[in-house]
Amino acid sequence: MNLPLDYALDIGCAVGGSSFEFSRDFKHVVGIDYSHAFIATANMLKEKGSATYTMTVEGKLTATHTAIVPAGIKQDNIQFFQGDACHLPLDILGNKKYSVIHAANLLCRLPDPQLFLDTLPSLLIPNGLAIFISPFSWLSQYTEQKYWLGGYTDTVTKQTVWSKDGLEQRMKKLGFTLIHTENCPFLIREHARKFQWGCSYVTVFQLAK
């Protein structure tokens, strides 16, 4: 697939891990996250190449570690901004059209995922890619059930609505075609002896010409 490697957009970029990786290939990368603290850390990593953090070892025991930006990352290619995925700061995004929009572990943490999805066609080039990685862990504290993409039984049809199918149907209405899926295991460390294992679902959609 020969997409121009000019602009990539990383929504829900956290402290910038994926944005840094995109900079290896893309000339311009924009990372956006709702958390001011995450964006501050991402900018620290960009500017200094490292950031010190504290992690729990056991109980109230902690240890200090340093995160280091890997070799080959092109920090000058990246910009980080605080912003809301449901109301993207278009003044920051300008009139750019992106080849790739990436959203990892974001959809099931938005108050209204459809608001986010609706903006994607206007931000992508023809044949551009929208990449979602999500465990579909819907929780009412983040998203009212009426806005869930799936994970429930339809009260009218009594049919099970799966999130992957709900996402595909909504993206199809927006002019996208699903071109790839896979499972993506992940591990979250709580402390030295406790980890959370999960498996997100990866979907890659291509916008029509």
N, C-alpha and C positions, 0 to 999 in steps of 0.2 A: 504494500500500500504506500503510494508515494504522496505523502502529505508534506506541505511546506513546513519547515521547522523554524517558524518565526515566533509564534506566540502560543504559550500554554498557560492555562488558568487552573489553579489548585484551590478549590473551595473547601473550607474546613481543614486548613493546612496545618493546624496545631503549631508545633515549634519548627515546622519547615522541612521535615524529612523528605517528603516526596518532591517538594519544590526544589530542594537542592539537587535531587537526582534528575529532575527534568532539565536543570540548567546544563547538564552535560551535553545535551543535544539541541536544546532550544535557545534561540538568541535572546528571547525575552520571556521571563516567567513571572507571573503575578500570583502571590499567595495571599488568601484572605481567610481570616478566622474571626469568630465572634468574640473570642477572649482577648482582652487587652494584654493579659499576662503572657499568653502564648505568643502574641505578635512581638511583644517586647523581647522575649527570649529568642525568637527567630531572628530578629534584627541584631541581637547580641552575637548570635552564632555567625550571622552574615558578616558583621563588622570585625569581630575579634577571632573568629575561627574556632572558638570553644566557649563553653559555659559550664560553670560549676553548679552542682545540685546536691541535695541531701536525700537519701533514701532510707526507708525503714529496714532494719536488720531483724529485730525481734522486740516486741513490746515497745518500750521507749528508747531502745538502742538504735542509733542511726550511724550511717557512714556517708562520707563525702566523696563524690566522684566527679569526673570531668567528661562532658560530652565534647567530642572533637569532630569538626566537619571533615569528611573523608577527602582524600586526595582526588584531584580531577574535577572537583566542584567549581563552577564558575560563578562566584558570588556576585560579580558585577552584573550578571544577567538577570538578577532576581530583585523584585520589589515586594515588600510585605505591607499589608494594610489591614486594619481592623474593619470588619463589616459584617452585615447580616445577610446570610444566604437567601432569605426570603424577600429581602429588599436590597438587592445588590447595589453598591455605590457606583452607578453608571458614570458619574463624573470622574471617578478614578479609572474606570475601565475605558473611558473615552469611546472612540469610534473603532477600536481594535476588533478584529475578527480572529478568533482563536482556532487553531487546528485541533487542540485537545482541551477538554474540560474534565477535570478529575475531581471526584468527591468521594473520599474514603470515610466510612463509618459516620456518615452525616445524615442520610435520609431519615432514619428513625430517631433522630434527635431534633428535628425541625418541628415547629408548631404547625406548619402547613407545607408539606413537601411539594404540593402541586404548584404553589407560588414560585418555588425555586425552579421546578421543571419547566414552567411556562416561559422563563427567560432564556432558556438555552438556545432555541433556534436562532434568535437574534444575535447571539454572541459567537456562533460558530460559522466557519467558512463552509461552503458546499463540500460534502463528503467528510466534514469534520467529525470527530469522535467525542462522545460523552461516555466517561468511564465511571461506573459506580461500584463501590465495595461496601457491602452492608451486611451485618448479622441479622437485620430485621428484628431487632429487640424492641418492639413497640411498647412504650410505657406511657400511661396517661399523664404522668407528671411532665412529660415533654410534649406529647402530641395527643390531643383529644382523639378518641377512637374514630370519630366521623371523618378525620383526615388521614387515617392509616391507609396505606396502599394495599394492605392485605393482612392476613393473620386473624381472620374472623369468619363467621358463618353469616351469609347474607340473610337478613330477616325475612325477605320477600321470597327469594328463590330457594332458600335453605341450602344453597350451594356453598362449599368451602371456597374462600377467596385467599389464594396464596399471594404473598407479597411479590414474588418474582413475576407472576402472571399479571398482577395489577400494575406493576411498573412497566412491563412490556406493552400492555394495552394503552396506557397513558402516553408512553413515548411514541407508539405507532400513530396516535392521533396528532402528535406534534410533528410528524414527518420523519421519524427515525425508524431504522431497521436494526433489529438485534443481530449482531454478527459473531458474538463470542460469549460464552459463559464458562465459569470454572469456580471451584471452591478454593478458599484461601484461609488456611488455618492460621491462628495467631495465639500468642501467649502473653498474658499480662502478669507481671510480677507484683505481688502485694508485699511480701517480705521474703526473707531468705528461705523459708520453708513452705510458702504458700503461693500458688500461681493459679490464674484463671485461664483455662483453655477454651478457645472459641473457634468458630469457623464462619467467616463472612462469605457472602455470595458475590461473585464478580460478574458484572454484565458490561458489555461494550456495545454501544449503539452508534450507528453511523447516520448522519443527517443526509437526506436526499440532496441531489444536485440542485 
